[in-house]
Amino acid sequence: MLTILAIIFIATGVFFFTIASIGLLRFPDFYCRMHATGKGDTLGAFLSLTGLAIYNLNNGFSLTTILVSIKIMFIAIFTFIANPTATHAITKSGLECGVVPWTRKGAQK
Amino acid sequence: MEKFFLAISLILGFLTLLCLYRGVFGPTVLDRIISISVIGTKTTIILALVGLIYGRIDMFVDISIAYALLNFIATLASAKFFLTRKSIVPGAKFFKERRFK
């Protein structure tokens, strides 16, 4: 039961990772790429690490497995907080540096 | 179940190679920085998966924590650097004007 739940979580996370990578490759501008990776990567990491923490509980509920699962969930929650913070900081620095956003008419030089 | 983890690791490695294209041929410096950030997030997952494959997850999860922290600090440091430098052109003059507000 826990294995099926873990497989569902990890597969969904890898799906979001794939979406983020395609967005990073194909979007035309720095801000658009930031928009793709800042959301898809965060959700993919959170779902994958949650799936790994659930699968780790499969060996029995001893002190070691519960502690390792708590550590993995700490990584997940830290990524869920830190990745949007880094996205916001790098976007603000790009805006302060004067990077012109992309428009359809080719206004970006 | 180890075969499933191995397949997921190989898929993530292939996505890392795809992101490395943006890191090498990116038009601006900021594209390279976000590419490295995405690669670091994927590496965190791959380290945890390798730990589960080898059966030593209690050791590999600490390396994974350290990699997540270093990735966050590297991105924030580069953002702070370009915020004070005021330009992303490589040949520009360093620290043209510094804001003290």
Backbone of each chain as ProteinMPNN parsed JSONL, in Angstrom:
{"seq_chain_A": "MLTILAIIFIATGVFFFTIASIGLLRFPDFYCRMHATGKGDTLGAFLSLTGLAIYNLNNGFSLTTILVSIKIMFIAIFTFIANPTATHAITKSGLECGVVPWTRKGAQK", "coords_chain_A": {"N_chain_A": [[0.829, -1.208, 0.0], [1.877, 1.246, 0.902], [3.943, 1.299, -0.917], [2.706, 1.578, -3.43], [1.584, 4.098, -3.119], [3.942, 5.606, -2.847], [5.072, 5.215, -5.373], [3.214, 6.517, -6.998], [3.52, 9.184, -6.077], [6.265, 9.716, -6.732], [6.288, 9.375, -9.504], [4.57, 11.426, -10.312], [6.08, 13.628, -9.473], [8.357, 13.413, -11.143], [7.136, 13.853, -13.55], [6.465, 16.592, -13.287], [9.06, 17.6, -13.143], [9.929, 17.08, -15.741], [8.246, 18.786, -17.202], [9.195, 21.258, -16.271], [11.824, 21.234, -17.253], [11.409, 21.214, -20.025], [10.171, 23.674, -20.296], [12.29, 25.306, -19.491], [13.996, 24.914, -21.612], [12.613, 25.825, -23.914], [11.277, 28.301, -23.679], [11.158, 31.828, -24.533], [12.537, 33.832, -23.14], [14.342, 35.254, -20.336], [12.702, 35.807, -18.095], [10.427, 34.302, -18.643], [11.493, 31.721, -18.573], [12.225, 31.622, -15.92], [9.692, 31.681, -14.808], [8.773, 29.167, -15.588], [10.568, 27.314, -14.363], [10.574, 28.029, -11.672], [8.168, 27.244, -10.567], [7.498, 24.615, -11.509], [9.744, 23.097, -10.828], [9.878, 23.326, -8.05], [7.491, 22.099, -7.145], [7.877, 19.551, -8.221], [10.163, 18.636, -6.826], [9.185, 18.634, -4.213], [7.088, 16.713, -4.34], [8.511, 14.398, -5.16], [10.355, 13.993, -3.059], [8.595, 13.612, -0.948], [7.439, 11.203, -1.742], [9.693, 9.533, -1.564], [10.16, 9.634, 1.209], [7.862, 8.378, 2.12], [8.221, 5.832, 1.038], [10.441, 5.007, 2.441], [9.465, 4.409, 4.917], [8.623, 1.873, 4.635], [10.103, -0.239, 5.553], [9.468, -0.871, 8.098], [8.394, 0.471, 11.248], [10.668, 1.743, 12.869], [12.963, 3.491, 15.071], [15.065, 4.5, 13.546], [14.185, 4.562, 10.832], [12.053, 6.336, 11.001], [13.357, 8.647, 11.801], [15.018, 9.141, 9.575], [13.057, 9.563, 7.651], [11.932, 11.883, 8.634], [14.086, 13.591, 8.226], [14.205, 13.587, 5.411], [11.741, 14.766, 4.837], [12.305, 17.228, 5.923], [14.147, 18.204, 4.037], [12.374, 18.42, 1.891], [10.493, 20.38, 2.759], [12.209, 22.501, 3.179], [13.154, 22.954, 0.552], [10.74, 23.696, -0.556], [10.369, 26.167, 0.61], [12.773, 27.572, 0.063], [13.308, 27.565, -2.689], [11.349, 29.212, -4.144], [12.149, 31.601, -2.924], [14.782, 31.996, -3.88], [14.176, 32.216, -6.576], [12.678, 34.59, -6.607], [14.653, 36.414, -5.749], [16.617, 36.291, -7.781], [15.154, 37.1, -9.97], [14.485, 39.691, -9.233], [17.039, 40.861, -9.183], [17.667, 40.652, -11.884], [15.761, 42.396, -12.93], [16.584, 44.771, -11.79], [19.007, 45.034, -13.069], [18.265, 45.765, -15.55], [17.23, 44.113, -17.593], [15.364, 43.611, -20.444], [11.971, 42.744, -20.749], [10.541, 40.13, -22.782], [8.763, 40.711, -25.769], [6.11, 40.283, -28.208], [6.562, 41.533, -30.62], [9.213, 41.623, -31.082], [10.758, 43.438, -29.634], [12.877, 43.147, -28.021], [16.344, 43.5, -27.908]], "CA_chain_A": [[0.0, 0.0, 0.0], [2.788, 2.391, 0.94], [4.76, 1.287, -2.135], [1.906, 2.141, -4.527], [1.483, 5.547, -2.86], [5.244, 6.201, -3.147], [5.264, 5.212, -6.832], [2.379, 7.598, -7.552], [4.134, 10.48, -5.759], [7.528, 9.916, -7.455], [5.996, 9.537, -10.929], [4.044, 12.781, -10.513], [7.192, 14.559, -9.334], [9.2, 13.371, -12.33], [6.361, 14.537, -14.602], [6.638, 18.041, -13.152], [10.453, 17.911, -13.512], [10.007, 17.093, -17.209], [7.61, 20.025, -17.659], [10.084, 22.378, -15.963], [12.983, 21.216, -18.149], [10.967, 21.631, -21.359], [9.982, 25.114, -20.222], [13.616, 25.953, -19.454], [14.638, 24.862, -22.925], [11.889, 26.345, -25.067], [10.71, 29.632, -23.537], [12.025, 32.75, -25.274], [13.111, 34.935, -22.379], [14.787, 34.917, -18.987], [11.582, 35.829, -17.144], [9.551, 33.166, -18.937], [12.158, 30.513, -18.073], [12.094, 31.686, -14.464], [8.306, 31.313, -14.517], [8.603, 27.72, -15.734], [11.337, 26.504, -13.419], [10.3, 28.359, -10.28], [7.003, 26.511, -10.057], [7.531, 23.19, -11.798], [10.831, 22.449, -10.104], [9.538, 23.275, -6.63], [6.473, 21.072, -6.908], [8.459, 18.254, -8.515], [11.044, 18.227, -5.726], [8.365, 18.347, -3.024], [6.375, 15.444, -4.514], [9.455, 13.283, -5.207], [10.92, 13.732, -1.732], [7.525, 13.033, -0.135], [7.347, 9.808, -2.121], [10.837, 8.804, -0.993], [9.962, 9.512, 2.655], [6.826, 7.362, 2.34], [8.774, 4.51, 0.744], [11.415, 4.641, 3.463], [8.742, 3.844, 6.066], [8.16, 0.544, 4.268], [10.92, -1.261, 6.205], [9.072, -1.038, 9.491], [8.403, 1.734, 11.97], [11.625, 1.813, 13.97], [13.419, 4.869, 15.323], [15.955, 4.928, 12.464], [13.449, 4.907, 9.606], [11.243, 7.538, 11.252], [14.275, 9.794, 11.81], [15.43, 9.402, 8.196], [11.909, 10.138, 6.954], [11.807, 13.281, 9.078], [15.129, 14.351, 7.528], [13.812, 13.772, 4.001], [10.672, 15.77, 4.813], [12.945, 18.534, 6.149], [14.647, 18.674, 2.731], [11.229, 18.796, 1.051], [9.922, 21.655, 3.212], [13.22, 23.538, 2.93], [13.103, 23.27, -0.877], [9.47, 24.383, -0.815], [10.503, 27.565, 1.023], [13.967, 28.239, -0.441], [13.343, 27.688, -4.146], [10.709, 30.465, -4.541], [12.943, 32.748, -2.462], [15.876, 32.186, -4.831], [13.566, 32.701, -7.82], [12.342, 36.003, -6.423], [15.874, 37.215, -5.655], [17.326, 36.384, -9.063], [14.316, 37.9, -10.866], [14.615, 41.1, -8.846], [18.336, 41.348, -9.626], [17.575, 40.845, -13.323], [14.982, 43.61, -13.195], [17.416, 45.924, -11.428], [20.078, 45.17, -14.039], [17.761, 46.341, -16.781], [16.919, 43.137, -18.636], [14.079, 43.996, -21.022], [11.12, 41.572, -20.971], [10.294, 39.747, -24.158], [7.442, 40.991, -26.327], [5.901, 39.51, -29.422], [6.985, 42.254, -31.814], [10.66, 41.613, -31.226], [11.322, 44.681, -29.119], [14.109, 42.875, -27.287], [17.494, 43.503, -28.796]], "C_chain_A": [[0.866, 1.261, 0.0], [3.624, 2.471, -0.336], [4.012, 1.913, -3.302], [1.788, 3.652, -4.364], [2.796, 6.257, -3.209], [5.478, 6.272, -4.646], [4.455, 6.32, -7.474], [3.021, 8.957, -7.307], [5.377, 10.721, -6.609], [7.264, 10.117, -8.948], [5.434, 10.922, -11.21], [5.15, 13.822, -10.413], [8.079, 14.592, -10.559], [8.474, 13.996, -13.521], [6.535, 16.047, -14.513], [8.069, 18.468, -13.47], [10.604, 17.993, -15.028], [9.405, 18.373, -17.775], [8.531, 21.216, -17.437], [11.274, 22.412, -16.911], [12.601, 21.64, -19.559], [10.737, 23.139, -21.387], [11.298, 25.863, -20.196], [14.265, 25.949, -20.827], [13.929, 25.732, -23.951], [11.329, 27.743, -24.893], [11.677, 30.689, -24.065], [12.845, 33.7, -24.419], [13.54, 34.438, -21.011], [13.623, 34.854, -18.003], [10.629, 34.659, -17.385], [10.168, 31.868, -18.437], [12.086, 30.451, -16.557], [10.695, 31.267, -14.037], [8.108, 29.807, -14.614], [9.312, 26.962, -14.625], [10.979, 26.798, -11.969], [9.13, 27.602, -9.705], [7.109, 25.014, -10.273], [8.59, 22.449, -11.004], [10.505, 22.297, -8.617], [8.538, 22.157, -6.336], [7.014, 19.678, -7.194], [9.34, 17.748, -7.393], [10.228, 17.857, -4.496], [7.669, 16.99, -3.156], [7.326, 14.261, -4.506], [10.002, 12.955, -3.824], [9.851, 13.184, -0.785], [7.341, 11.547, -0.449], [8.483, 8.984, -1.558], [10.677, 8.613, 0.508], [8.904, 8.464, 2.962], [7.386, 5.974, 2.079], [9.75, 4.06, 1.82], [10.738, 4.059, 4.696], [8.322, 2.4, 5.82], [8.907, -0.558, 5.007], [10.523, -1.509, 7.651], [9.249, 0.26, 10.243], [9.358, 1.65, 13.154], [12.096, 3.253, 14.117], [14.251, 5.394, 14.155], [15.172, 5.368, 11.234], [12.612, 6.164, 9.805], [12.134, 8.774, 11.247], [14.716, 10.157, 10.399], [14.279, 10.019, 7.405], [11.692, 11.586, 7.359], [12.861, 14.145, 8.399], [14.746, 14.613, 6.082], [12.686, 14.8, 3.902], [11.203, 17.167, 5.134], [13.511, 19.092, 4.847], [13.491, 19.156, 1.874], [10.685, 20.16, 1.454], [10.91, 22.79, 2.988], [13.234, 23.94, 1.458], [11.844, 24.061, -1.21], [9.527, 25.841, -0.374], [11.62, 28.256, 0.247], [13.948, 28.456, -1.946], [12.56, 28.897, -4.657], [11.454, 31.704, -4.064], [14.083, 33.045, -3.427], [15.35, 32.71, -6.159], [13.251, 34.183, -7.743], [13.59, 36.877, -6.416], [16.534, 37.375, -7.012], [16.495, 37.173, -10.068], [14.43, 39.381, -10.543], [15.964, 41.659, -9.288], [18.362, 41.542, -11.137], [16.819, 42.104, -13.696], [15.773, 44.86, -12.866], [18.548, 46.135, -12.435], [19.584, 45.693, -15.372], [17.565, 45.353, -17.907], [15.5, 43.417, -19.136], [13.226, 42.742, -21.206], [10.791, 41.375, -22.446], [8.889, 40.173, -24.569], [7.338, 40.338, -27.693], [6.466, 40.212, -30.657], [8.508, 42.29, -31.977], [11.306, 42.884, -30.74], [12.63, 44.433, -28.39], [15.282, 42.803, -28.248], [18.453, 42.389, -28.432]], "O_chain_A": [[0.643, 2.199, -0.766], [3.976, 3.56, -0.789], [4.586, 2.679, -4.075], [1.879, 4.399, -5.339], [2.792, 7.347, -3.781], [6.015, 7.26, -5.147], [4.934, 6.993, -8.387], [3.069, 9.794, -8.209], [5.541, 11.812, -7.156], [7.93, 10.928, -9.592], [5.771, 11.535, -12.223], [5.164, 14.79, -11.173], [8.515, 15.662, -10.982], [9.102, 14.594, -14.394], [6.729, 16.714, -15.529], [8.288, 19.558, -14.0], [11.311, 18.859, -15.544], [9.955, 18.977, -18.696], [8.644, 22.086, -18.3], [11.697, 23.488, -17.334], [13.363, 22.341, -20.225], [11.062, 23.805, -22.37], [11.424, 26.927, -20.801], [15.002, 26.874, -21.171], [14.596, 26.332, -24.794], [10.928, 28.346, -25.889], [12.89, 30.476, -24.049], [13.775, 34.324, -24.931], [13.158, 33.35, -20.579], [13.562, 33.95, -17.17], [10.088, 34.092, -16.437], [9.455, 31.002, -17.93], [11.91, 29.381, -15.973], [10.526, 30.581, -13.028], [7.367, 29.225, -13.823], [8.729, 26.067, -14.013], [11.069, 25.911, -11.121], [9.083, 27.34, -8.503], [6.85, 24.226, -9.363], [8.374, 21.321, -10.56], [10.814, 21.276, -8.004], [8.716, 21.375, -5.402], [6.661, 18.722, -6.503], [9.281, 16.571, -7.036], [10.537, 16.881, -3.812], [7.656, 16.204, -2.209], [7.012, 13.224, -3.922], [10.104, 11.786, -3.453], [10.163, 12.376, 0.091], [7.117, 10.735, 0.448], [8.269, 7.854, -1.118], [11.017, 7.554, 1.036], [9.021, 7.737, 3.948], [7.071, 5.033, 2.809], [9.875, 2.865, 2.085], [11.357, 3.301, 5.443], [7.73, 1.769, 6.696], [8.42, -1.685, 5.092], [11.18, -2.279, 8.352], [10.133, 1.058, 9.93], [8.929, 1.506, 14.299], [11.669, 4.13, 13.367], [14.168, 6.571, 13.806], [15.454, 6.417, 10.657], [12.475, 6.97, 8.885], [11.734, 9.828, 10.753], [14.786, 11.336, 10.054], [14.501, 10.903, 6.577], [11.314, 12.42, 6.536], [12.589, 15.288, 8.032], [14.934, 15.718, 5.575], [12.676, 15.618, 2.983], [10.642, 18.168, 4.688], [13.387, 20.285, 4.567], [13.601, 20.181, 1.202], [10.439, 21.007, 0.595], [10.515, 23.906, 2.65], [13.317, 25.127, 1.141], [11.869, 24.976, -2.033], [8.808, 26.675, -0.926], [11.454, 29.396, -0.186], [14.514, 29.434, -2.434], [13.061, 29.579, -5.551], [11.404, 32.746, -4.717], [14.332, 34.204, -3.759], [15.989, 33.545, -6.8], [13.515, 34.939, -8.678], [13.595, 37.956, -7.007], [16.967, 38.473, -7.364], [17.056, 37.847, -10.932], [14.467, 40.224, -11.439], [16.039, 42.808, -9.723], [18.995, 42.475, -11.632], [17.176, 42.798, -14.648], [15.665, 45.878, -13.55], [19.0, 47.262, -12.64], [20.388, 46.032, -16.24], [17.718, 45.717, -19.073], [14.553, 43.455, -18.35], [13.711, 41.761, -21.769], [10.769, 42.318, -23.236], [7.937, 40.014, -23.805], [8.335, 39.898, -28.266], [6.813, 39.552, -31.636], [9.024, 42.915, -32.903], [12.272, 43.369, -31.33], [13.406, 45.359, -28.157], [15.218, 42.126, -29.274], [19.491, 42.234, -29.076]]}, "seq_chain_B": "MEKFFLAISLILGFLTLLCLYRGVFGPTVLDRIISISVIGTKTTIILALVGLIYGRIDMFVDISIAYALLNFIATLASAKFFLTRKSIVPGAKFFKERRFK", "coords_chain_B": {"N_chain_B": [[11.813, -3.093, -6.931], [14.118, -1.618, -6.869], [14.786, -1.416, -9.53], [12.894, 0.338, -10.497], [13.658, 2.686, -9.123], [16.164, 3.005, -10.265], [15.472, 3.509, -12.921], [14.112, 5.94, -12.621], [16.238, 7.516, -11.745], [17.844, 7.496, -14.036], [16.182, 8.847, -15.836], [16.095, 11.353, -14.624], [18.789, 12.045, -14.837], [19.029, 12.302, -17.597], [17.342, 14.509, -17.991], [18.878, 16.363, -16.635], [21.032, 16.592, -18.382], [19.678, 17.825, -20.494], [19.08, 20.275, -19.278], [21.623, 21.207, -18.99], [22.289, 22.056, -21.484], [21.114, 24.609, -21.647], [22.66, 25.79, -19.747], [25.181, 25.903, -20.935], [24.898, 27.137, -23.491], [23.478, 29.425, -22.888], [21.915, 32.626, -23.407], [22.268, 34.887, -21.718], [23.83, 35.723, -18.534], [22.177, 35.197, -16.41], [20.468, 33.181, -17.256], [22.191, 31.004, -17.203], [22.645, 30.834, -14.473], [20.091, 30.133, -13.421], [19.831, 27.715, -14.655], [21.836, 26.195, -13.422], [20.783, 26.168, -10.86], [18.451, 24.634, -11.217], [19.629, 22.195, -11.949], [20.937, 21.593, -9.568], [18.754, 21.14, -7.846], [17.712, 18.827, -9.006], [19.851, 17.134, -8.529], [19.76, 16.796, -5.786], [17.514, 15.112, -5.496], [18.458, 12.9, -6.933], [20.591, 12.024, -5.37], [19.27, 11.119, -3.056], [17.831, 9.021, -4.194], [19.911, 7.32, -5.023], [20.91, 6.632, -2.551], [18.747, 5.094, -1.618], [18.885, 2.995, -3.434], [21.351, 1.794, -2.856], [20.858, 1.023, -0.276], [21.728, 2.524, 1.872], [20.415, 4.784, 3.016], [20.408, 6.333, 5.273], [22.896, 7.454, 5.397], [23.2, 8.84, 2.975], [21.278, 10.807, 3.042], [22.14, 12.921, 4.529], [24.156, 14.033, 2.942], [22.544, 14.886, 0.933], [21.017, 16.873, 2.195], [23.049, 18.74, 2.676], [23.702, 19.415, 0.051], [21.349, 20.638, -0.828], [21.246, 22.933, 0.807], [23.633, 24.227, -0.001], [23.073, 24.778, -2.666], [20.962, 26.619, -2.482], [22.275, 28.745, -1.165], [24.249, 29.426, -3.028], [22.738, 30.383, -5.205], [21.49, 32.609, -4.019], [23.727, 34.158, -3.377], [24.8, 34.819, -5.885], [22.671, 36.29, -6.894], [22.671, 38.467, -5.156], [25.142, 39.534, -5.818], [24.78, 40.381, -8.527], [22.833, 42.216, -8.042], [24.134, 44.303, -6.746], [26.024, 44.915, -8.635], [24.824, 45.947, -10.87], [24.762, 45.409, -13.594], [24.632, 43.028, -16.244], [26.264, 42.562, -18.313], [29.247, 41.11, -19.535], [31.694, 42.564, -19.872], [31.453, 44.912, -18.494], [31.995, 47.796, -16.408], [33.054, 47.334, -13.082], [30.898, 47.597, -10.322], [29.573, 50.186, -10.642], [27.745, 52.158, -9.615], [26.864, 52.45, -6.319], [24.295, 51.664, -4.18], [23.218, 53.332, -1.314], [20.838, 53.137, 0.753]], "CA_chain_B": [[11.669, -1.667, -6.655], [15.368, -0.945, -7.217], [14.779, -1.1, -10.964], [12.1, 1.576, -10.652], [14.489, 3.817, -8.696], [17.233, 3.184, -11.255], [14.882, 4.147, -14.098], [13.85, 7.343, -12.284], [17.531, 8.204, -11.723], [18.309, 7.697, -15.409], [15.361, 9.907, -16.429], [16.538, 12.637, -14.071], [20.081, 12.356, -15.424], [18.803, 12.789, -18.963], [16.822, 15.877, -17.873], [20.017, 17.199, -16.256], [21.77, 16.904, -19.611], [18.905, 18.814, -21.244], [19.242, 21.575, -18.636], [22.999, 21.648, -19.177], [22.34, 22.815, -22.741], [20.839, 26.014, -21.334], [23.774, 26.315, -18.983], [26.348, 26.146, -21.771], [24.619, 28.048, -24.59], [22.519, 30.438, -22.487], [22.285, 33.932, -23.962], [22.745, 35.793, -20.676], [24.418, 35.067, -17.371], [21.103, 34.773, -15.496], [20.003, 31.879, -17.733], [23.111, 29.977, -16.697], [22.458, 30.674, -13.027], [18.883, 29.345, -13.119], [20.081, 26.346, -15.099], [22.597, 25.519, -12.37], [19.859, 25.967, -9.74], [17.594, 23.492, -11.548], [20.462, 20.994, -11.895], [21.162, 21.288, -8.154], [17.547, 20.531, -7.289], [17.629, 17.442, -9.494], [20.912, 16.347, -7.893], [19.279, 16.427, -4.459], [16.647, 13.937, -5.639], [19.244, 11.747, -7.4], [21.369, 11.515, -4.234], [18.377, 10.327, -2.199], [17.514, 7.775, -4.911], [21.101, 6.459, -4.971], [20.926, 6.089, -1.202], [17.766, 4.009, -1.503], [19.327, 1.851, -4.235], [22.427, 1.112, -2.152], [20.456, 0.599, 1.05], [22.368, 3.343, 2.899], [19.738, 6.066, 2.929], [20.716, 7.129, 6.469], [24.112, 8.211, 5.161], [23.095, 9.714, 1.818], [20.332, 11.901, 3.24], [22.901, 14.067, 5.042], [24.788, 14.663, 1.776], [21.474, 15.547, 0.198], [20.708, 18.107, 2.927], [24.139, 19.691, 2.439], [23.632, 19.896, -1.325], [20.224, 21.573, -0.937], [21.643, 24.199, 1.439], [24.653, 24.897, -0.814], [22.418, 25.268, -3.874], [20.22, 27.838, -2.118], [23.204, 29.827, -0.839], [24.924, 29.845, -4.256], [21.834, 31.217, -5.995], [21.29, 33.891, -3.342], [24.955, 34.961, -3.464], [24.918, 35.393, -7.23], [21.642, 37.323, -7.024], [23.149, 39.656, -4.439], [26.253, 40.102, -6.586], [24.289, 41.14, -9.671], [22.035, 43.346, -7.549], [25.04, 45.422, -6.462], [26.884, 45.244, -9.772], [23.944, 46.754, -11.731], [24.882, 45.098, -15.013], [24.936, 41.624, -16.501], [27.182, 42.478, -19.446], [30.497, 40.629, -18.941], [32.82, 43.473, -19.892], [31.109, 46.216, -17.927], [32.826, 48.234, -15.297], [32.539, 46.758, -11.849], [30.365, 48.415, -9.229], [29.501, 51.548, -11.137], [27.15, 52.998, -8.584], [26.451, 51.641, -5.194], [23.182, 52.308, -3.505], [23.174, 53.288, 0.144], [19.548, 53.704, 1.152]], "C_chain_B": [[12.948, -0.911, -6.97], [15.419, -0.598, -8.693], [13.972, 0.163, -11.234], [12.92, 2.8, -10.256], [15.605, 4.089, -9.691], [16.697, 3.872, -12.504], [14.608, 5.622, -13.834], [15.164, 8.137, -12.266], [18.045, 8.474, -13.134], [17.501, 8.791, -16.102], [15.821, 11.271, -15.921], [17.918, 13.033, -14.604], [19.965, 12.881, -16.84], [18.25, 14.214, -18.934], [17.923, 16.842, -17.446], [20.855, 17.569, -17.477], [21.027, 17.936, -20.449], [19.051, 20.204, -20.633], [20.651, 22.111, -18.829], [23.182, 22.36, -20.512], [22.103, 24.295, -22.476], [21.985, 26.62, -20.531], [24.982, 26.646, -19.841], [26.065, 27.235, -22.796], [23.659, 29.167, -24.211], [22.91, 31.813, -22.983], [22.838, 34.886, -22.907], [23.285, 34.993, -19.506], [23.317, 34.499, -16.466], [20.508, 33.442, -15.931], [20.894, 30.759, -17.208], [22.903, 29.741, -15.205], [21.21, 29.854, -12.72], [19.037, 27.919, -13.622], [20.845, 25.556, -14.041], [21.707, 25.256, -11.149], [18.956, 24.759, -9.976], [18.376, 22.184, -11.474], [20.721, 20.599, -10.433], [19.95, 20.668, -7.489], [17.391, 19.081, -7.732], [18.673, 16.566, -8.809], [20.518, 15.928, -6.48], [18.421, 15.16, -4.511], [17.472, 12.704, -6.017], [20.068, 11.159, -6.265], [20.499, 10.676, -3.306], [18.025, 8.996, -2.869], [18.682, 6.802, -4.878], [21.242, 5.84, -3.579], [19.937, 4.963, -1.018], [18.181, 2.784, -2.308], [20.397, 1.075, -3.484], [22.02, 0.599, -0.779], [21.1, 1.381, 2.174], [21.748, 4.743, 2.901], [20.075, 6.944, 4.135], [22.021, 7.904, 6.325], [23.922, 9.232, 4.039], [22.161, 10.891, 2.057], [21.038, 13.134, 3.813], [23.611, 14.808, 3.91], [23.743, 15.437, 0.99], [21.073, 16.873, 0.857], [21.77, 19.165, 2.648], [24.068, 20.255, 1.027], [22.489, 20.88, -1.498], [20.588, 22.935, -0.345], [22.643, 24.963, 0.578], [24.049, 25.488, -2.087], [21.68, 26.574, -3.606], [21.17, 29.01, -1.877], [23.912, 30.328, -2.099], [24.027, 30.751, -5.089], [21.633, 32.578, -5.35], [22.526, 34.776, -3.449], [25.106, 35.583, -4.837], [23.865, 36.464, -7.468], [22.075, 38.61, -6.333], [24.285, 40.345, -5.193], [25.75, 40.92, -7.765], [23.4, 42.293, -9.246], [22.92, 44.542, -7.229], [25.861, 45.815, -7.672], [26.149, 46.069, -10.809], [24.101, 46.47, -13.209], [25.161, 43.61, -15.167], [25.817, 41.464, -17.732], [28.553, 42.088, -18.916], [31.616, 41.665, -18.892], [32.579, 44.795, -19.215], [32.01, 46.541, -16.753], [32.207, 47.772, -13.98], [32.028, 47.851, -10.927], [30.301, 49.896, -9.593], [28.918, 52.493, -10.086], [26.589, 52.093, -7.505], [25.353, 52.381, -4.452], [23.369, 52.198, -2.0], [21.876, 53.935, 0.575], [19.196, 53.201, 2.543]], "O_chain_B": [[12.909, 0.275, -7.296], [16.027, 0.402, -9.074], [14.328, 0.962, -12.1], [12.898, 3.821, -10.943], [15.959, 5.242, -9.941], [17.374, 4.719, -13.086], [14.837, 6.464, -14.702], [15.207, 9.284, -12.711], [18.609, 9.533, -13.407], [18.055, 9.578, -16.868], [15.923, 12.227, -16.691], [18.19, 14.217, -14.8], [20.698, 13.785, -17.243], [18.638, 15.042, -19.758], [17.914, 18.007, -17.843], [21.327, 18.698, -17.602], [21.645, 18.817, -21.046], [19.136, 21.198, -21.355], [20.862, 23.324, -18.832], [24.101, 23.163, -20.673], [22.811, 25.144, -23.017], [22.251, 27.818, -20.624], [25.734, 27.567, -19.521], [26.87, 28.15, -22.971], [23.078, 29.802, -25.091], [24.092, 32.155, -22.991], [23.787, 35.621, -23.181], [23.212, 33.764, -19.48], [23.497, 33.457, -15.835], [20.085, 32.65, -15.089], [20.408, 29.698, -16.817], [22.973, 28.608, -14.727], [21.247, 28.974, -11.859], [18.431, 27.003, -13.067], [20.542, 24.39, -13.791], [21.862, 24.234, -10.48], [18.719, 23.961, -9.069], [17.857, 21.176, -10.993], [20.723, 19.414, -10.1], [20.088, 19.77, -6.659], [16.994, 18.217, -6.949], [18.419, 15.393, -8.537], [20.886, 14.847, -6.021], [18.573, 14.258, -3.688], [17.236, 11.609, -5.507], [20.237, 9.942, -6.188], [20.939, 9.634, -2.819], [17.932, 7.967, -2.2], [18.483, 5.597, -4.724], [21.638, 4.683, -3.438], [20.236, 3.979, -0.342], [17.871, 1.657, -1.922], [20.371, -0.156, -3.463], [22.755, -0.18, -0.173], [21.033, 0.956, 3.328], [22.451, 5.749, 2.802], [20.033, 8.17, 4.033], [22.243, 8.888, 7.03], [24.417, 10.356, 4.129], [22.243, 11.887, 1.338], [20.587, 14.26, 3.606], [23.671, 16.038, 3.9], [24.021, 16.507, 0.449], [20.823, 17.866, 0.174], [21.453, 20.331, 2.412], [24.34, 21.437, 0.817], [22.627, 21.858, -2.233], [20.273, 23.972, -0.93], [22.539, 26.18, 0.428], [24.455, 26.56, -2.537], [21.756, 27.516, -4.395], [20.911, 30.128, -2.322], [24.154, 31.528, -2.229], [24.482, 31.764, -5.62], [21.606, 33.595, -6.043], [22.41, 35.993, -3.593], [25.497, 36.745, -4.953], [24.127, 37.444, -8.166], [21.872, 39.706, -6.857], [24.383, 41.572, -5.209], [26.228, 42.031, -7.994], [23.224, 43.25, -10.001], [22.502, 45.683, -7.422], [26.353, 46.941, -7.738], [26.777, 46.819, -11.557], [23.601, 47.247, -14.023], [25.836, 43.004, -14.335], [26.089, 40.339, -18.152], [29.003, 42.674, -17.931], [32.418, 41.648, -17.958], [33.392, 45.711, -19.332], [32.687, 45.679, -16.193], [30.99, 47.819, -13.798], [32.656, 48.898, -10.776], [30.904, 50.74, -8.931], [29.531, 53.498, -9.724], [25.922, 51.097, -7.783], [25.473, 53.566, -4.142], [23.641, 51.12, -1.472], [21.815, 55.153, 0.746], [18.146, 53.554, 3.08]]}, "name": "protein", "num_of_chains": 2, "seq": "MLTILAIIFIATGVFFFTIASIGLLRFPDFYCRMHATGKGDTLGAFLSLTGLAIYNLNNGFSLTTILVSIKIMFIAIFTFIANPTATHAITKSGLECGVVPWTRKGAQKMEKFFLAISLILGFLTLLCLYRGVFGPTVLDRIISISVIGTKTTIILALVGLIYGRIDMFVDISIAYALLNFIATLASAKFFLTRKSIVPGAKFFKERRFK"}
